[in-house]
Amino acid sequence: MLSNDLIVGAKAAAAFSGLSERQVYHMAEAGTLPCFKRGKRLFFRKSELEAAFRSEAVNG
């Protein structure tokens, strides 16, 4: 279900990913962390974060 895949806010994304909140903001701004913005809130999809980190592990 799509709603189970959604993470709201950088703090929640940081807790999910193991990054600091500051790293989440920096990576989101740089475009290296997939997210979208509605108003002043950032939204992340767990599936996209997992794919981004899988890709980084393979390429990194």
Secondary structure as GFF3:
##gff-version 3
##sequence-region A 1 60
A	DSSP	alpha_helix	2	5	.	.	.	ID=ss1
A	DSSP	beta_strand	6	8	.	.	.	ID=ss2
A	DSSP	alpha_helix	10	17	.	.	.	ID=ss3
A	DSSP	alpha_helix	21	30	.	.	.	ID=ss4
A	DSSP	beta_strand	36	38	.	.	.	ID=ss5
A	DSSP	beta_strand	41	45	.	.	.	ID=ss6
A	DSSP	alpha_helix	46	59	.	.	.	ID=ss7
###
